[in-house]
Amino acid sequence: MTDDRIQRVTMPKWGLSMKTGKIVEWFVGEGDTVAGGDDLLDIETDKIAGTLESPVEGLIRRLIAEPGEDLPVGAVLAVVAPEDVPDAEIDAVVEEAKAAIASGALEVGDEPEPQVVDVGGRTISYLTLASEEPAGDPVVLVHGYGGDKNSWLFVQQPLAETGTAIALDLPGHGASSKDVGDGSLAMFADTVKEFLNALGIERAHLVGHSLGGAVAAAVARSAPEKVASLTLLAPVGFGPDADAEYLRGFAAATSRRELKPLVGRLFADQSQVTRQLVDDLLRYKRIDGVDKALSAVLGTLLDADGHQAIDTRSLLADVDVPVTVVWGSADRILPVPDGVELEQVEAGHMLHMEAAGDVVRLIQRRR
Amino acid sequence: MARSITYREAINEALAQEMERDSSVIVMGEDNAGGAGSPGEEDAWGGVLGVTKGLYHQFPGRVLDTPISESAFVGAAIGAATGGMRPVAELMFIDFMGVCFDQIFNQAAKFRYMFGGKAVTPVVIRTMWGAGLRAAAQHSQSLLSVFTHIPGLKVVAPSNAYDAKGLLIQSIRDDDPVIFAEHKLLYDVAAEVPEESYTIPFGEANIVRDGSDVTIVAIGRMVAMAQEAAAQLASSGIDAEIIDPRTVSPMDWDTILESVENTGRLVVVDEANPRCSLATDIAAVVAQDAFSSLMAPPQLVTGPHTPVPFADSLEDLFIPDAQRVANAVKTAVEWKR
């Protein structure tokens, strides 16, 4: 029997396509004591680079993975256990972990597949991740303008460890139908509401980023009984200002050359803007109908003067559900608004990618 | 996960989706129906390697089975294009283009210019290129530079299934004549390809791999050789950037020049014969426009100045491989004045 005080830190799964991750650098060493949320190491995949925050707390007894190693999802990277657990037991865990990597057994994990559902004549694509015995209302993740369900890659898996977390593609985005009708906030809100109905979800914790924040708020206003809580991440409609140049430029960009500098404005840390990220956005933008969809939705976001056309705060005025507003302190797309009770995290506009650990903790507080 | 299909299937899907979307799109070529010893229409081959298979029955009357007379059906396609159709003609092997040079060079390529922009010729000529199929000297050439030389033609050479679909849809929607060159050894190579229609603009290179020590520009099937070489070079500490131009006319010079300005070194990989080729063209432009950035002479990895041999062992020697690419990179990196 292995001592149940031994905890394993494993290679996370960041997004559907991640199969392996490369160890870039450890920030901790053997003998260090870590707390939950401490930066442990940098990991690089073919799509993205990120920092793994500690899912456990305690004394690091062994670091198994060496910088430069490319390891499958689920591989044990480090072993954490109290001082009085004998070395022999730790060694046994290390051996077992190395054997699991060497056997190749980790390499083919069950991949959750995105599913589709018809909502009001449109195909809506979504991905459900759930723990073995999910309890409580599910978390439903609503992305922003030009985003998609994959933007939750650092957030959805941790949220699914204690329940169900569902990420959907709004109309005009990701793998959903590209027709957005009039592109209005009401269209998006109706779609999300009908999506919940179609999946038989009576009540959900809605998490919305940017445009998705206003969509979640609009759902809460028209169907408060369906909303257990709202977590709004850098939502639109909390002030008049927005980087209109970014929004218009994003809608119009057709080449990597045009798109890359714009995408840089989304992040505080420019190393997040990988070639793969820009290429994936271009792949999306080049699908028939996307230009039309983005241009219709642009009219929902901005007025003729380049100010925000959505007023989310007034949508929320009479809504009686718990609301958490979170903002990245270095947001260049939607500046941190004045006079709003909010949580600040160290990130740009894409706070759910740059400060995923903080965002997960703030969402969990509402569950 | 996203769906994976082959280069062949991606081209077929692009044709089907454009034919569905636009009734002026027609397909014409040899062996679309029948083929040697086949009963004909019931057994529609979809061309010699089956790329258009299924379209003959899916779009009745819009997939034309032509005689083996390239000059006639390419001319007919060009004429139909000037008359409002969007024909996609399949000219089996690029090696056979010689019999219809007048239609392509002197007619299709010149109409827009000579009629003061009042005439457009939205024709696509699909054709197979490249060595490696054991098909001998008359079915193995890489004649892209011949067409690149002619103003008024666009020349497209996808290296993977994703690019093949998006570039073919772009080619069909484009109002100018396009030579769409499919590498015959890539037909069975699969990649993630969206089910929806999408386009890839002409003149935007794909940066296949980021790197800081050397710029490798590779065309068509040679992109895979460059990737193999780059993986090998990475273990000896050399970080190669790989650029796939995707369209060689127009060429994305900005991306190539910016990359060489960062890396200071250029290796061009092109399986064509070396004289008056894409390799010499790219090397010349870089030498002229990025001279002050270069730390070594541009290295050209190409076939020799011979016909493509029929003997397997000689054909294998003709085609650049990853080792030759890696050696050229090392020559550039280790260069001392």
Interface residues (C-beta under 8 A of the other chain):
Chain A: L16 S17 E111 E113 K178 T254 S255 R256 R257 R275 D279 R283 R286 I287 D288 G289
Chain B: M1 A2 Y162 G166 P194 E196 S197 Y198 T199 I200 P201 E204 N206 I207 D210 D254
